[in-house]
Amino acid sequence: MSKTTIDQLIINSPYEEPKHYWSYDRETRTFSLKEGRRPAGYVIASESSRAFDDPGIFIEIPIVNKIRPRVKAWREAGYAGVTGITKRLLEHWNNSEEREFRRFFFCQLEAIETLIWLNEAPDSEKVGIEIPSDGGEFRRLCSKMATGSGKTIVMAMLIAWQVINKVTYPQDARFSKNIFVIAPGLTVKSRLQVLEPSGKNNYYEEFNVVPVALLDKLRQGKVLIRNWHTLNWETEEKLAKKKSVDKRGAKSDEAYIREVLGEMASAQNIVVINDEAHHAWRIPAESKIKGVSKEDIEEATKWIGGLDRIHKTRGVLNCYDFSATPFAPSGKKSSEEALFDWIVSDFGLNDAIESGLVKTPRVVVRDDGKLTKDYKSRLYHIYNDPDVKEDLSRKAEGHETLPDLVINGYYLLGKDWLETAKKWENSKFPTPPVMITVANRTETAARVHYAFEHKKIRIDELCIPEQILHIDSKVLEIAEAQEEVSPIEENADEEEQNDEPVKKLSKKEQAEFLRRTVDTVGQVGKEGEHIQKVISVGMLSEGWDAKTVTHIMGLRAFSSQLLCEQVVGRGLRRTSYEINPKTGLFDAEYVNIFGVPFTFLPHESTDGPPPPPPSPKTKIEPVKEKVQFEIRWPNIIRINHSYKPTLTR
């Protein structure tokens, strides 16, 4: 049965292979519920997709659709061909009874099973499966996983699988115990510390990724987590342009490797994991890339170029890419993005929404019921409205008034935010719901900031200056580029004010303070605790996963699925992962969005209550004062039985 709107988007269990999906017919502009699994693929903008109800054209990923049924058959047949260690890990990961409260999502298991299948399944199972190269000398395999679907846990599974196998079978060339993890910035690098096997709150123990008896073997491996900026180097050409008395040439490959890999510098056949791998792509040799900044091109060049140097000197066994949006600029029109050719598994944002792994996006207007349908449709893509685009595209002063549609859009979205804030306050939730704005340029962001600080939006509760965070993208980039950050200290320069010294922060310290504030939005007791309005230009950095985002305003062009997913993805993290015992599904959590044409995604109807506050959590931990009563249990690895004869009469 076809319908123009969807009453309930969540139709699949997060722990089982999807059994249904919402299919959109571009001709009739209707949704229908189909049996089976959504084919792997993505949507690109069409000429007519500027209309608010046309999501564009679906493009299939053929190789993923060929791999899926083979991995499923291999799984059901008992994982033929794998080592004893791999079999033990797979059984441990799939044991739903043992891990009642730490079950892995289907998409996590499928992602790691696919990588294992490609490495260990008999060759006869993989006939006809050819993974394209990225043009380099080492093999790359990409797992496409939506924001919020838990790819860091898959990385932990991957590391455990590789390291424990190599320690157990040292001669097996398919495995390595040296893992090099690369992050796109300091925020993500900090989050990835959970992949260090001996680290505090590591995922192997936190999520029971590794059986207790195998933890000692895991800790025999090396996991090095670095920011991509570590891979940077200066070419002979760049050094020649420097006005410096230091005339040393570019580093040799050997010197470069020792600097980048540190304690792992003597290792051979390293496994590389690229997080947010859409930053790491090779520039097409035939042309410059239109619409891509010099900085982005340099980042991609240094990231991949650094891995090329590591492969040349030490050898890269395999490079595993993880990204929700593994697109590389094609140099063509924005509607012709180049998806990575080496994607081997796909669990996209549509699948994540239908499985309840992320919040449900929707457009909700709190009004008196007099708004026309046409006006509501204008809220889907505010920036492209004739009354808005020209105004927001010019260089304007920060105090200049925003277009009426933008002001009205903020008022309507703000009314819904206010309803949400009251509901959260009544529930005594400790931090406020958060609204984010993604603007097209710094001038627009400044105008939005001015409008809120000077109460031009007519929602006073949302216009408190101390609770507004205006992100300076350039300053944030400085902070993200640091490999290690020292604590913020008092600067030597001090000013006297009321006989009290006033601390002045250096630019580096200011950048780090901004990063910490951005990174801790919605976290009790941290710098970003009370922030309720975030204004940024472009995209918020990866790793920004504030779970309290409930409203998003997009004031920029959205010509592709890539942009929509990257912006909407910033606000889709769930707060609760408790299954509804009646339905067997997750209950919906919502994020209300204006200005992002997310008809690229199936979405619910525009009627509904405000996003509910996150469920209250009770932290259970030991009482320090009672440590003397602690009961410890021995870590029993095995029990040996000893049989002795007994003489009897």
C-alpha positions in Angstrom: 0.0 0.0 0.0 1.4 3.4 -1.0 1.2 6.5 1.1 2.5 10.1 0.9 3.7 10.2 4.5 5.0 7.6 6.9 3.5 7.1 10.3 6.4 5.1 11.8 9.9 4.9 10.3 11.3 2.3 12.7 10.3 -1.1 11.2 13.3 -3.3 11.9 15.1 -4.7 14.9 18.6 -3.4 15.4 19.8 -6.9 16.2 18.5 -8.7 13.1 19.0 -8.4 9.3 16.4 -5.8 8.1 13.2 -7.5 6.9 11.4 -4.4 5.4 12.2 -1.0 4.0 10.4 2.1 2.9 10.7 2.5 -0.9 10.1 5.9 -2.6 8.5 6.1 -6.0 9.7 9.3 -7.8 6.8 9.2 -10.3 3.9 9.0 -7.8 5.8 10.7 -5.0 4.7 8.0 -2.5 6.3 5.6 -0.1 5.5 1.9 0.0 6.6 -0.7 2.6 8.6 -3.5 0.8 9.7 -6.9 2.0 13.3 -7.8 2.3 16.5 -5.8 2.4 17.1 -2.4 0.8 19.7 -2.8 -1.9 23.0 -1.2 -1.2 23.4 2.1 -2.9 23.1 5.9 -2.5 21.1 8.8 -4.0 22.5 11.6 -6.1 20.7 14.9 -6.9 18.7 15.1 -10.1 17.8 18.2 -12.1 14.3 18.2 -10.5 15.4 17.3 -6.9 15.4 20.9 -5.9 11.7 20.3 -5.4 11.2 19.5 -1.7 9.6 16.1 -2.3 12.0 14.6 -4.9 15.0 12.8 -3.3 16.9 12.3 -6.5 18.2 9.2 -8.3 19.2 5.9 -6.6 22.5 4.4 -7.7 23.2 0.8 -6.7 26.6 -0.5 -5.3 26.7 -3.8 -7.3 29.7 -5.3 -5.5 28.1 -5.0 -2.1 24.9 -6.5 -3.4 27.0 -9.5 -4.7 28.9 -9.9 -1.4 25.9 -9.7 1.0 24.2 -13.1 0.1 27.5 -14.9 0.0 28.5 -13.7 3.5 25.0 -14.6 4.7 25.3 -18.1 3.3 28.8 -18.5 4.8 27.5 -17.3 8.2 24.6 -19.8 8.1 27.0 -22.6 7.1 29.2 -22.0 10.2 32.0 -19.8 8.8 33.9 -22.3 6.7 37.6 -21.9 6.4 38.3 -19.6 9.4 41.0 -20.2 12.0 40.1 -21.5 15.5 40.6 -18.1 17.0 38.4 -16.4 14.4 35.7 -19.0 15.0 35.9 -18.5 18.8 35.6 -14.7 18.4 32.6 -15.0 16.0 30.8 -17.3 18.4 31.5 -14.9 21.2 30.2 -11.9 19.3 27.0 -13.8 18.2 26.2 -15.2 21.7 23.1 -13.2 22.5 22.5 -15.0 25.8 25.9 -14.3 27.1 25.8 -10.6 26.1 22.2 -9.8 27.0 23.0 -6.2 27.8 25.9 -5.8 25.3 24.6 -7.2 22.2 26.1 -6.1 18.9 23.9 -4.6 16.2 23.4 -6.6 13.0 25.2 -3.9 11.0 28.3 -4.2 13.2 28.4 -8.0 12.9 27.8 -7.9 9.1 30.6 -5.3 8.7 33.3 -7.4 10.6 32.0 -10.7 9.0 32.5 -9.2 5.6 36.1 -8.3 6.3 36.8 -11.7 7.8 35.1 -13.4 4.8 37.3 -11.5 2.4 40.4 -12.6 4.3 39.6 -16.2 5.5 36.8 -17.7 3.5 37.8 -20.3 0.9 38.7 -18.9 -2.5 35.9 -20.9 -4.1 33.4 -18.7 -2.1 34.8 -15.5 -3.6 34.8 -16.3 -7.3 33.8 -13.2 -9.3 34.4 -10.8 -6.4 37.1 -8.3 -7.5 37.6 -5.3 -5.2 38.8 -2.3 -7.3 42.0 -0.5 -6.2 42.2 3.2 -5.3 45.1 3.4 -7.7 47.8 2.8 -5.1 50.0 -0.1 -4.2 48.2 -1.4 -1.1 44.7 -2.8 -0.8 41.9 -0.7 0.7 38.6 -2.1 1.9 35.8 0.2 3.0 33.0 -0.4 5.4 30.2 2.2 4.8 28.4 2.7 8.2 26.0 5.4 9.0 26.7 7.9 11.8 25.6 6.4 15.1 25.7 2.8 13.9 28.8 2.0 16.1 31.8 1.8 13.8 34.3 2.3 16.6 33.2 -1.1 18.1 33.7 -2.7 14.7 37.3 -1.2 14.7 37.8 -2.9 18.1 36.5 -6.2 16.7 38.9 -5.8 13.7 41.9 -5.1 15.9 41.1 -8.1 18.2 40.6 -10.4 15.2 43.9 -9.4 13.6 46.1 -9.2 16.8 44.9 -12.4 18.5 45.2 -14.4 15.3 48.8 -13.2 14.7 49.9 -13.9 18.3 48.4 -17.4 18.1 49.6 -18.1 14.6 52.8 -16.1 14.1 53.5 -17.6 10.7 50.1 -16.7 9.2 50.8 -13.8 6.8 47.1 -12.9 6.6 47.3 -11.2 10.0 49.3 -8.5 11.8 49.7 -7.5 15.5 50.7 -4.0 14.5 47.7 -1.7 14.0 48.0 2.0 12.9 44.8 4.0 13.4 44.5 7.4 11.8 42.0 10.0 12.8 40.9 13.2 11.0 41.4 15.5 14.0 42.1 15.7 17.7 38.5 15.3 18.7 38.2 11.9 16.9 41.7 10.9 18.0 40.7 11.4 21.7 37.5 9.3 21.2 39.5 6.5 19.6 41.7 6.0 22.7 39.2 3.3 23.7 40.9 1.2 21.0 44.1 1.0 23.1 43.9 -2.5 24.7 45.5 -1.5 27.9 43.8 1.9 28.1 41.2 3.0 30.7 37.6 2.2 29.6 38.8 0.3 26.6 36.1 -1.2 24.4 37.4 -4.7 24.5 36.4 -5.0 28.2 33.7 -2.3 28.2 31.7 -4.0 25.5 33.0 -7.6 26.0 34.6 -7.6 22.6 37.2 -10.2 23.6 36.7 -13.3 25.9 38.6 -12.8 29.2 40.9 -15.7 28.4 42.1 -14.0 25.2 42.8 -10.5 26.7 46.5 -11.3 27.4 47.0 -12.2 23.8 45.4 -9.0 22.7 47.7 -7.0 24.8 50.7 -8.4 23.0 49.8 -6.4 20.0 50.6 -2.7 19.3 47.9 -0.1 18.5 49.1 3.3 17.5 46.5 6.0 17.2 47.6 9.2 15.5 46.1 12.4 14.0 46.4 12.5 10.2 48.5 15.7 10.6 51.3 13.4 11.9 51.6 12.1 8.3 52.4 15.6 7.0 55.8 16.3 5.5 57.5 19.0 3.5 58.6 18.4 -0.1 61.9 19.6 -1.5 60.0 22.2 -3.5 58.2 23.6 -0.4 61.5 23.7 1.5 63.2 25.6 -1.3 60.6 28.4 -1.0 61.2 28.8 2.7 63.3 31.7 3.9 65.3 29.9 6.5 69.0 29.3 7.3 68.1 25.6 7.8 68.9 24.2 4.4 68.4 20.5 5.3 66.4 18.7 2.6 63.2 16.7 2.9 63.2 13.7 5.3 64.2 10.4 3.9 61.5 7.6 4.0 63.4 5.9 6.8 63.5 9.1 8.9 59.9 9.8 8.1 58.8 6.4 9.2 60.7 6.6 12.5 59.1 9.9 13.3 55.5 8.9 12.3 55.4 5.3 13.7 57.6 5.8 16.8 57.7 2.5 18.8 56.1 0.7 15.8 58.8 1.9 13.4 60.5 -1.5 13.2 57.3 -3.4 12.4 56.5 -4.9 9.0 53.2 -5.5 7.3 51.1 -3.0 9.3 47.3 -3.0 9.3 46.0 0.6 8.8 42.6 1.8 9.9 41.4 5.1 8.5 38.6 6.6 10.5 36.4 9.1 8.6 38.2 7.8 5.5 36.4 10.2 3.1 39.3 12.6 3.9 41.8 10.1 2.4 41.5 10.0 -1.4 43.8 10.2 -4.4 43.6 13.3 -6.6 42.6 12.4 -10.2 45.7 12.8 -12.3 43.8 14.1 -15.3 42.4 17.3 -13.8 42.2 19.7 -10.9 39.1 19.3 -8.8 36.5 22.0 -9.0 34.9 23.3 -5.9 37.4 21.6 -3.5 39.5 23.8 -1.3 43.3 23.8 -1.4 43.3 22.7 2.2 41.1 19.6 1.5 43.3 18.6 -1.4 46.5 19.0 0.7 44.9 16.9 3.5 44.0 14.1 1.1 47.4 14.2 -0.5 49.3 14.1 2.8 47.1 11.4 4.3 47.4 9.0 1.4 50.9 10.0 0.5 52.0 9.3 4.0 50.5 5.8 3.8 52.3 5.3 0.5 55.6 6.0 2.2 54.8 3.6 5.0 53.9 0.9 2.5 57.0 1.5 0.5 59.2 1.2 3.6 57.5 -1.2 5.9 54.5 -2.7 4.0 50.8 -2.1 4.6 49.1 -5.5 4.9 45.6 -4.1 4.4 44.0 -0.7 4.8 40.5 -0.7 6.3 38.4 2.4 5.7 35.4 3.4 7.8 33.1 6.3 6.8 29.4 7.1 6.8 29.9 9.1 3.6 32.8 7.5 1.6 32.7 10.0 -1.3 35.6 11.6 -3.0 35.3 14.7 -5.2 35.1 13.8 -8.8 35.9 17.1 -10.4 32.5 17.0 -12.1 29.2 18.5 -11.1 28.2 18.3 -7.4 25.5 15.8 -8.5 28.2 13.4 -9.7 30.2 12.5 -6.6 32.6 9.6 -6.8 31.7 6.9 -4.3 34.7 4.8 -3.2 35.0 1.8 -5.5 36.3 -0.4 -2.8 33.2 -0.4 -0.5 32.5 -4.0 0.6 29.7 -3.5 3.0 27.0 -0.9 3.3 24.6 0.1 6.2 23.5 3.5 5.2 21.5 6.2 7.0 18.2 5.0 5.6 18.9 1.5 7.1 20.0 3.1 10.4 16.9 5.2 10.7 14.6 2.2 9.9 16.4 0.1 12.5 16.1 2.9 15.1 19.9 3.2 15.6 19.7 6.9 15.2 17.1 9.6 15.7 14.2 10.1 13.3 14.4 13.3 11.3 11.2 15.3 10.6 9.8 18.8 10.0 7.4 19.9 12.7 5.8 23.3 12.8 4.3 24.6 16.1 1.7 27.1 14.7 -1.9 28.0 14.9 -2.7 25.7 12.0 -3.0 28.5 9.5 0.2 27.9 7.7 -0.3 26.8 4.1 1.2 23.6 2.7 3.3 25.7 0.4 4.9 27.6 3.3 5.8 24.4 5.0 7.5 23.1 1.9 9.6 26.2 1.8 11.1 25.2 5.2 12.7 22.1 3.6 15.2 24.2 1.7 15.2 27.7 3.1 18.5 28.6 1.4 17.2 28.0 -2.1 14.2 30.1 -1.6 14.2 33.1 -4.0 13.9 35.5 -1.1 16.8 34.1 0.7 19.6 32.8 -1.5 20.8 36.1 -2.9 20.6 37.8 0.5 22.7 35.1 2.3 25.2 34.9 -0.6 26.5 38.4 -0.3 29.1 40.0 2.0 26.9 41.5 4.7 27.7 43.2 8.0 27.0 41.1 11.1 24.2 43.4 12.3 22.2 43.3 9.1 18.7 41.7 9.4 18.2 38.2 8.2 15.5 37.5 5.4 11.9 37.2 6.7 11.7 33.5 5.8 14.8 32.8 7.9 13.5 34.9 10.9 10.1 33.1 10.6 11.8 29.7 10.2 13.8 30.3 13.4 10.7 31.5 15.2 8.7 28.3 14.2 11.7 26.0 15.0 12.3 27.9 18.2 8.7 27.5 19.3 9.2 23.7 19.0 12.6 24.0 20.8 10.8 25.9 23.6 8.2 23.1 24.0 11.0 20.6 24.1 13.0 22.7 26.7 10.0 22.9 29.0 9.4 19.2 28.8 13.1 18.5 29.5 13.1 21.0 32.5 10.0 19.3 33.9 11.7 16.0 33.7 14.7 17.6 35.6 17.1 16.7 32.8 20.4 18.4 33.7 21.3 20.0 30.3 19.1 21.8 27.8 18.2 20.6 24.3 20.5 21.9 21.6 19.7 23.7 18.3 22.4 23.9 15.7 22.8 26.1 12.7 25.0 25.3 9.7 25.6 28.5 7.6 26.9 29.0 4.1 29.5 31.7 5.1 31.1 33.5 8.0 29.0 36.6 7.3 25.7 34.6 7.6 26.9 32.9 10.8 27.7 36.4 12.2 24.2 37.7 11.3 22.6 34.6 12.9 24.7 35.2 16.1 23.7 38.8 16.2 20.0 38.0 15.6 20.0 35.6 18.6 22.1 37.8 20.9 19.8 40.8 20.2 16.6 38.9 20.6 15.5 39.3 17.0 14.1 35.8 17.0 11.4 36.4 19.5 12.1 33.3 21.6 13.8 35.0 24.6 14.8 31.7 26.3 16.9 30.7 23.2 18.6 34.1 23.0 20.8 34.0 26.2 24.3 35.1 25.1 26.1 32.8 27.6 24.4 29.8 26.2 25.2 30.5 22.5 28.3 29.0 21.0 29.5 30.7 17.7 32.2 28.4 16.3 35.1 30.0 14.6 36.0 27.3 12.0 39.5 28.5 11.4 40.3 28.6 15.2 38.7 25.1 15.5 40.9 23.8 12.7 44.0 25.0 14.5 42.9 23.0 17.6 42.0 19.9 15.6 45.4 19.9 13.9 47.3 19.4 17.2 48.7 16.0 17.9 49.0 16.5 21.7 47.5 19.3 23.7 49.0 20.7 26.9 46.8 21.9 29.7 45.7 25.5 29.5 48.0 27.5 31.7 48.2 31.1 32.8 49.9 33.3 30.3 52.9 35.5 31.3 51.1 38.6 30.1 48.5 39.7 32.7 46.4 42.8 33.0 45.3 44.4 36.2 41.6 44.7 36.7 40.1 45.5 40.2 43.5 44.5 41.6 43.0 41.0 40.4 45.2 39.4 37.6 43.3 38.4 34.6 44.5 35.3 32.7 45.1 35.8 29.0 45.1 32.7 26.8 47.4 32.3 23.8 45.8 31.6 20.4 46.6 27.9 20.8 45.0 27.9 24.2 41.9 29.8 23.0 41.6 27.2 20.1 41.8 24.3 22.6 39.3 25.9 24.9 36.9 26.3 21.9 37.5 22.7 20.9 36.8 21.5 24.4 33.6 23.5 24.6 32.3 22.2 21.3 33.3 18.7 22.2 31.4 18.7 25.5 28.1 20.2 24.5 25.4 18.4 26.6 27.9 16.9 29.0 27.3 17.6 32.7 30.2 19.3 34.5 32.1 20.2 31.3 32.7 23.4 29.4 29.8 22.9 27.0 27.3 21.9 29.7 24.9 24.8 29.3 25.2 25.5 25.6 21.8 25.4 23.9 22.5 27.1 20.5 25.5 26.3 18.3 26.2 28.3 15.1 28.8 27.1 12.6 30.0 27.6 9.1 30.1 24.5 6.9 30.1 21.2 8.8 30.7 20.6 12.5 33.8 18.4 12.8 33.6 14.6 12.8 33.5 13.1 16.3 31.1 15.8 17.4 28.4 13.6 18.7 26.4 15.6 21.2 23.4 13.4 22.0 21.2 16.4 23.1 20.8 17.9 19.6 17.0 18.2 18.9 16.8 20.9 16.2 18.8 21.7 13.1 18.6 24.7 10.8 20.5 24.5 7.5 21.3 27.9 5.8 23.4 26.7 2.9 23.1 24.9 -0.4 22.4 21.1 -0.2 22.9 19.7 -3.6 23.8 16.1 -2.7 23.1 13.3 -0.3 26.6 13.6 1.0 26.0 17.1 2.4 22.6 16.2 3.8 24.0 13.2 5.6 27.0 15.0 7.0 24.9 17.9 8.4 21.9 15.8 9.6 24.3 13.2 11.0 25.6 15.7 13.5 22.3 15.6 15.3 21.3 11.9 15.0 23.0 10.3 18.0 20.5 8.4 20.2 20.4 8.8 23.9 18.8 5.5 24.9 19.4 1.9 23.5 16.6 0.1 25.4 14.3 -2.1 23.4 10.6 -1.7 23.8 9.5 -5.1 25.2 6.2 -4.9 23.4 7.4 -4.2 19.9 11.0 -5.6 20.1 12.1 -2.4 18.5 13.7 0.9 19.7 11.3 3.7 20.5 11.7 6.7 18.2 13.8 9.7 19.3 13.4 12.7 17.1 15.4 15.6 15.6 13.4 18.4 14.0 15.0 20.0 10.9 14.4 23.0 8.8 16.5 24.0 5.8 17.9 20.5 5.0 16.1 18.8 2.1 16.2 15.4 3.8 13.7 13.9 1.3 17.0 12.2 0.4 15.8 10.1 3.4 12.4 8.6 4.3 10.9 10.8 7.0 7.9 10.8 9.3 4.8 13.0 8.9 5.0 16.6 10.2 2.8 16.0 13.2 4.0 14.8 16.5 5.1 15.7 20.0 8.4 17.5 20.7 11.5 15.4 21.1 11.4 13.7 24.6 14.2 14.2 27.1 16.7 11.4 27.2 15.7 8.6 29.6 17.2 9.2 33.1 20.2 6.9 33.9 21.3 5.6 37.2 25.0 5.1 37.4 25.9 1.9 39.3 29.4 1.9 40.8 31.1 0.6 43.9 31.2 2.8 47.0 34.8 3.8 47.7 34.2 3.8 51.4 33.5 0.1 51.4 36.5 -1.0 49.4 37.6 -3.3 52.3 34.6 -5.5 51.7 35.5 -6.1 48.0 35.2 -9.7 46.9 37.5 -10.7 44.1 37.0 -13.8 41.9 40.0 -15.5 40.3 40.5 -15.4 36.6 40.2 -19.1 35.8 41.6 -19.9 32.4 41.2 -23.7 32.6 40.7 -26.5 35.1 43.0 -29.5 35.0 41.6 -32.7 36.5 44.1 -35.0 38.2 43.0 -38.7 38.6 44.8 -40.9 41.3 44.0 -44.5 42.0 42.6 -45.3 45.5 43.2 -48.7 47.2 40.1 -50.1 48.9 39.4 -53.4 50.7 
